[in-house]
Amino acid sequence: MVELLDLINTGLFAAAIRMATPIAYAALGGMFSERVGVMNIGLEGIMLTSAFGGVAVSYYTGSAWLGVVAAVLVGGLLGLFHAIITVKYAGDQVVSGTGINILAAGFTAYMSQVIWGTRGSSDAVNSIPDLTIPVLKQIPVLGEVFGTHSPLVYLMPIITAASYYVLFKTPLGLRIRAVGEHPTAAETAGVDVVKIKYMCIILSGMLAGIGGAFLSLSHLNVFNKGMTGGRGFIAMAAMIFGKWMPFSVFGASLLFGFADALQMRLQSLGILPPQIILAIPYVLTVAILAGVVGKAKPPSDYKPYEKE
Amino acid sequence: MSERLTAAVRRVFGGGDGLQGLMIQVAAILIAFIVGAAVLAVTGYSPVDAYVSMASGAFGSSYGVGQTLTQATPIVFTSIAFLIGLKAGLFNIGIEGQFLMGAMGATLAGVYLDGLPWVIHVPLTILVGMIAGALWSLIPAVLKSRFDAHEVITTMMLSYVATHFTSYLVNYPFKAPGWVAQSLKISGSAELPRILPPTQLSAAIFVAVIVTVASTYFLQKTIMGYELRATGLNPSAAENAGISIDRNILVSMALSGAVAGLGGACEVMGIHRRFIQGFSPGYGWDGLAVALVGGLNPVGSFFASVLFGALRSGGMIMTRATGVPLDIVKILQALVIMFVAAPKLIRALLRRER
């Protein structure tokens, strides 16, 4: 037990915040897509492709920030693709998302080999330097946990708050929610359902794209094959656990990020099997869907919308 | 959503728009290969060389055919598992987890039920694998019928739980001595024999053929199969006709999980002879895709599995011969999946080309 308690220190919490960041971006992205009635199982693949795109652009231009921009664009493009298949052509959401995931795994590994000559990982590229918040850093404990992080970490709560504001305090947010809950009623009220759907699904991809960029250009400075490691699926779990509400989704991501940080430290100790910790987010999500710990109900019925 | 899909499939198979069902699948495959050729050409490889070497690698020798069928075998099981669920309107995307649980069940039965003659040990091991898969798929089935929990999410989440759980088992309680995270070897009396050495092709392919025939018969000719399909096509009409929706959810998910578990069992008994951590490169996900490419019927799934198996085995030969990264295979598979996902998209593309 002494060893276990030794693990709980400021470093663990700082790591938890880092691990939570990519999950939170993707989870918030997933939330926007599901708010308009489209499940985005492709989050994992979108993050992976964006992580790759970011590194590739940083490699060729030497600018990490251009890499981030590229990652967001790549994410948006895949979001658009998902929207075209599921909204315009009324294709199946689960199949399209699965296709995106497999395409991402294949395409990024293929292109890594073409560009860097190895399937495993890319060359090291310029990454985004961490930011230190001057006053915060001086405060004991808090400073160590929150004081120095990637700018993308600090951006996360801002985007969460903005998402909340847009969804619940603006007319646009009302339209978005209406499209998910009552598309026919929304159309009758003059809302362009298709346009709102496209917008939210593209946004979903862009947010997941930032998550991907964080992994490859901030957390690390290389692209590794399959480096998202299932975080897109954890993000879906966080989205459900947070009941499709921005701040709760962010909170759930922090919880799952903490689990991730904890299991990495446990691996080195060997007192509690890391697999057990890794399974916890999934078990919790199944439990909440079944109503064991509160009830989570999706904001839409995931049916494609067809004009009457 | 699954109603949408079945409706879409019915539309495809009902013809309409002048394009028959099989045409869509063939067109999707062709378009995927054309896009794949563009990717190859842009990245500096010859598409013709790559495709020729892939095809000759997959079918040009008895070794190639053996490896193709070896690669196809697990996907036959996972695709049929997926379509049994979908016929009842259930999107079981947790096939991967049920496959792994089946593999683990069979491994434990194969290792620890020692000293039996093979006529008993082989069927018993298979049975344990099927039960393990069925039990794992019954969890989301019960959650769906009792609490209305969406099966897409619960099956997916439970799939990851299974991945971590089986990984835990071969890292801790059932770990074989040594550095590799794997179980002990199953006893010889639980093995399925290799039938075309030096390829890895095992008698599992016969089991796959039996499952293909049996599931076709079950879905088309039995009352239970009819009830499953009725539930999938129109739940409220089925309920009015006196069919219990809840019971059908349980039955189709249990069968789906049992077939997935059988696939896992066969993979262990025929190929690896033990549970090795991470031995499945995503056979469960492939199953989803292959079932769609196969037009959601077992015989179609069998042939689509052979196509995917050929891509894998031919792809390995192609990589050795031409230096094209093996991952082009994954790109091709993904493209096929996405084009099959949207029959309307294929129609639009074909119309534009005319």
Interface residues (C-beta under 8 A of the other chain):
Chain A: M39 I41 I84 I85 Y89 A90 G91 D92 Q93 V94 V95 S96 T98 G99 I100 N101 I102 L103 A105 G106 F107 A109 Y110 M111 Q113 V114 R119 G230 F233 M236 A237 I240 P273 Q275 I276 L278 A279 Y282 V283 T285 V286 L289 A290 G291 P298 Y302 K303 P304
Chain B: M1 R4 L5 A8 V39 T43 G44 F91 I93 I139 P140 L143 R146 F147 A149 H150 V152 I153 T154 M156 M157 L158 Y160 V161 H164 F165 S167 Y168 N171 Y172 G282 W285 L288 A289 L292 P325 L326 D327 I328 V329 K330 I331 L332 Q333 A334 L335 I337 M338 V340 A341 A342 P343 K344 L345 A348
